[in-house]
Amino acid sequence: MTTSPGAAEALSLSLADAAEHAARWTVRVAARRRIGATGVAWTTEGVVVTADHVIESEDDVTVGLPDGSAVPAQVVGRDPGTDLAVLRLDGASLPAADHAPEGSVRVGQLALGLGRPGSSIQASLGVVSALGGQWRTRRGRQIEGFVRSDVTFFPGFSGGPLIDVAGRLIGINTSRFGPAQGIAIPAAVAGRIIEVLLAKGRISRAYVGIGSQPVALPPALAARIAGQESGLLVVSVEPSSPADVAGLLVGDILVGMSGVAIADAADLQSQLGPERVGEAAVLQVLRGGAPLDLPATLGERP
């Protein structure tokens, strides 16, 4: 397929228009010693969203506005697990980001990543290369979905927007999960996290309170628990934690929780979502080679 010069120019101009439109709500975030980062004006009342990892200090955070001025900002909520943070501007407001309709993003469509690490807007062009459902970050946080693109995240682009050719927000870019990954947290997913951060300042997570390492089970032990080949050897128990109160001991092997097999750390993390804080659970362990059930009440991670 050939493209006429006129069509190429029209596409080029539409991309420039999209970047110019989104630049109105794309800001600079100064909260670290190195190069500035980027943020997105989420509401017209001064709520700005950025990447959590770019906030090295919550003192003296400033936000650079598109008109070149800078205003102080307060950190009102952070979630390292999803690499999202929420700021509130002091005495300033901006146009809020326009959102692409949820579910409208398609693999193969053009996308622009925007950054404002300095006073002027910067852009990088690519395509949406993958869309994904639930996934677990390296910090154990389960996220509802992701958008992967081949947009280059230049220094300072983290926290900035991934936009479509109409200048609408697709997601919040982050290099936290690997600079070569091109990951953006979808706008709708980010919105649900932001609501909780505005209300509580953090995302609650259930926890048990153990240090552990995976261990292979000898065939004789595996046979006692339906052939499960591995579990988590308990190497430490936090004092007064749910595990401590339940009676879990160093040397126990955690193999299940309320009937769900726990073969490794990822299995355990999958059972510790925010919705389970305060829930009753049964920790299924092997102690001295014998199966043992320990009732527990899941706590909230400090």
C-alpha positions in Angstrom: 0.0 0.0 0.0 1.3 3.4 -0.9 0.6 6.7 0.9 0.4 9.9 -0.9 2.4 12.9 0.2 -0.8 14.6 1.1 -2.0 11.8 3.3 1.4 11.6 5.1 1.4 15.3 5.7 -2.2 15.1 7.1 -1.2 12.3 9.4 1.9 14.3 10.5 -0.2 17.4 11.3 -2.8 15.3 13.2 -0.1 13.9 15.4 1.2 17.4 16.0 -2.3 18.6 16.9 -2.7 15.6 19.3 0.5 16.4 21.1 -0.4 20.1 21.3 -3.8 19.3 22.6 -2.5 16.9 25.3 0.3 19.3 26.2 -2.3 21.5 27.9 -2.7 19.0 30.7 0.8 17.5 30.7 3.1 19.0 33.4 6.6 18.8 34.8 7.1 17.1 38.2 10.2 18.2 40.2 10.6 15.8 43.1 14.0 14.3 42.6 17.6 15.4 42.2 18.1 14.2 38.6 16.1 15.2 35.5 12.5 16.2 36.1 9.6 13.8 35.5 6.2 14.2 33.9 2.6 14.3 35.3 -1.0 14.4 34.0 -3.6 16.8 35.2 -6.4 14.4 36.3 -9.0 16.9 37.4 -9.6 20.6 36.9 -9.3 21.0 40.7 -5.5 20.6 40.7 -5.1 16.8 41.0 -2.1 15.6 39.2 -1.0 12.0 38.6 2.6 10.9 38.1 4.8 7.9 38.6 5.6 7.0 42.2 9.2 6.2 41.6 10.0 9.7 40.5 9.2 11.1 43.9 12.4 10.8 45.9 11.3 13.3 48.5 7.8 14.5 49.5 9.2 17.8 50.6 9.4 20.7 48.2 7.6 19.1 45.3 6.9 21.5 42.5 4.9 21.2 39.3 5.8 23.0 36.2 2.8 24.2 34.3 2.5 24.5 30.5 2.7 28.3 30.7 6.2 28.0 32.2 5.2 28.9 35.8 5.8 26.5 38.7 3.6 25.9 41.7 4.1 23.8 44.9 2.3 20.5 45.2 1.4 18.2 48.1 1.7 14.4 47.8 -1.7 13.0 48.8 -1.3 9.3 47.9 1.3 6.8 46.6 1.2 3.2 45.5 4.7 1.8 44.7 3.1 -1.5 43.6 1.5 0.2 40.5 4.0 3.0 40.4 1.3 5.7 40.7 1.3 8.8 42.8 -1.3 11.6 43.3 -0.4 15.2 43.8 -2.5 18.2 44.6 -1.5 21.6 43.4 -1.5 24.6 45.7 -3.6 27.4 44.2 -3.5 26.3 40.6 -5.8 24.4 38.2 -5.4 23.0 34.7 -7.6 21.5 32.0 -8.2 17.8 32.9 -7.0 15.1 30.6 -9.4 13.8 27.9 -9.7 10.1 28.2 -10.0 7.6 25.3 -13.2 5.5 25.8 -12.4 2.4 27.9 -12.0 -0.6 25.6 -11.3 1.6 22.5 -7.5 1.0 22.4 -6.4 -1.6 19.7 -3.2 -3.4 19.0 -1.5 -1.7 16.0 -2.9 1.8 16.5 -0.6 4.7 16.6 0.2 6.2 20.0 2.3 9.1 21.3 4.2 9.2 24.5 4.6 12.7 25.9 7.0 14.0 28.4 7.7 17.4 30.0 11.0 16.9 31.9 11.8 20.5 31.2 9.8 23.5 30.3 8.7 22.3 26.8 6.7 19.3 25.7 8.5 16.3 24.1 6.9 13.4 22.1 7.8 9.9 20.9 5.8 8.0 18.3 5.0 4.3 18.2 2.3 1.7 18.0 0.4 -0.2 20.6 2.0 -3.6 20.5 0.0 -5.5 23.2 -2.9 -5.2 25.5 -3.0 -7.4 28.6 -5.4 -8.4 31.4 -4.4 -9.0 35.0 -0.7 -9.2 35.7 1.5 -9.1 38.7 4.3 -6.6 39.1 7.7 -7.5 40.6 6.5 -5.9 43.9 3.7 -8.4 44.1 0.9 -5.9 43.1 -1.8 -7.3 40.9 -2.9 -4.8 38.3 -6.1 -5.1 36.2 -4.4 -4.6 32.8 -1.6 -2.9 30.9 -0.9 -1.3 27.5 2.5 -2.1 25.9 3.8 0.1 23.1 7.0 0.5 21.3 7.1 4.2 22.2 10.5 5.2 23.4 10.4 6.5 27.0 13.1 9.2 27.0 14.5 10.3 30.4 11.8 12.1 32.3 8.8 10.5 30.4 7.7 8.4 33.4 4.4 9.6 34.8 3.5 11.2 31.5 0.6 10.3 29.2 0.3 7.8 26.4 -2.2 9.3 24.0 -4.0 8.4 20.8 -4.0 10.4 17.5 -7.0 12.4 18.9 -4.9 13.6 21.8 -6.9 11.5 24.3 -5.3 9.7 27.3 -4.7 6.0 26.9 -2.6 5.4 29.9 0.1 6.6 32.3 3.6 5.6 31.2 6.1 4.1 33.6 9.7 2.8 33.2 9.5 1.2 36.7 8.8 -2.2 35.2 11.7 -2.1 32.8 12.7 0.8 30.5 12.5 -1.5 27.5 9.0 -2.7 28.4 7.0 0.3 27.2 4.3 -0.2 29.9 1.5 2.1 30.5 -1.2 1.7 33.2 -4.5 2.0 31.3 -6.4 5.2 32.1 -9.5 3.4 33.4 -7.3 1.2 35.7 -5.3 4.1 36.9 -8.6 6.0 37.7 -9.8 3.3 40.1 -6.4 3.3 41.9 -6.4 7.1 42.0 -9.8 7.2 43.6 -8.5 5.0 46.5 -5.3 7.1 46.8 -7.3 10.3 47.1 -9.5 8.8 49.7 -7.0 6.8 51.8 -3.5 7.9 50.6 -2.4 4.3 49.9 -3.7 1.0 48.7 -4.5 -1.5 51.4 -3.0 -5.0 51.0 -3.5 -8.1 53.0 -0.5 -9.8 54.5 0.5 -12.8 56.6 3.8 -11.7 58.0 6.4 -14.3 57.0 9.7 -14.4 55.3 9.9 -17.5 53.0 11.7 -19.2 50.3 10.5 -21.8 47.8 11.4 -25.4 48.6 10.9 -28.7 46.7 8.9 -31.3 48.5 10.1 -34.9 48.7 7.8 -37.3 47.0 6.6 -38.7 50.3 5.5 -35.3 51.5 4.1 -34.3 48.1 1.9 -37.4 48.2 0.2 -36.1 51.4 -1.0 -33.0 49.7 -2.3 -34.2 46.4 1.1 -34.4 44.7 2.0 -30.7 45.1 5.7 -30.5 44.4 6.8 -27.4 46.2 5.8 -25.0 49.0 7.2 -22.0 50.9 9.7 -22.7 53.7 9.1 -20.2 56.5 12.4 -18.6 57.4 11.0 -15.8 59.6 7.8 -14.8 61.3 7.1 -11.1 62.2 6.2 -10.6 65.8 2.4 -10.1 66.4 1.7 -10.7 62.7 -1.2 -12.8 61.5 1.2 -15.7 61.0 2.6 -15.3 64.6 -0.9 -15.1 66.1 -1.9 -18.2 64.2 1.1 -20.1 65.5 3.2 -20.5 62.3 6.8 -21.4 63.1 10.1 -21.0 61.4 10.7 -24.3 59.6 7.0 -24.9 58.7 6.3 -25.3 55.0 3.3 -23.3 53.8 1.5 -25.3 51.1 -1.9 -23.8 51.0 -4.3 -21.1 52.1 -8.0 -21.9 52.5 -7.8 -24.7 50.1 -5.8 -22.9 47.4 -2.3 -24.4 46.7 0.7 -22.2 47.6 3.6 -23.5 45.6 5.7 -20.3 45.5 5.7 -16.6 46.4 3.5 -15.6 43.5 0.8 -18.0 44.7 0.9 -16.4 48.1 0.8 -12.9 46.7 -2.2 -13.8 44.6 -4.1 -14.6 47.8 -3.3 -11.3 49.5 -5.4 -8.7 47.6 -6.8 -5.6 49.2 -10.3 -7.2 49.5 -8.9 -9.8 51.9 -7.8 -7.5 54.7 -9.5 -8.7 57.9 -10.7 -12.0 56.3 -10.5 -15.3 58.1 -8.2 -17.8 56.3 -6.7 -21.2 57.0 -3.0 -21.6 56.6 -2.2 -25.1 55.5 1.3 -26.2 56.5 3.6 -29.2 56.8 5.2 -29.4 60.2 7.6 -32.2 60.9 6.2 -33.8 57.7 2.6 -33.8 59.0 -0.2 -31.7 57.5 -1.5 -29.0 59.9 -4.3 -26.4 59.5 -3.8 -23.0 61.3 -6.8 -20.6 61.4 -5.6 -17.0 60.8 -7.1 -13.5 60.3 -5.3 -11.7 57.4 -3.9 -8.3 58.4 -3.2 -5.1 56.6 0.3 -4.6 55.4 1.9 -1.7 57.3 
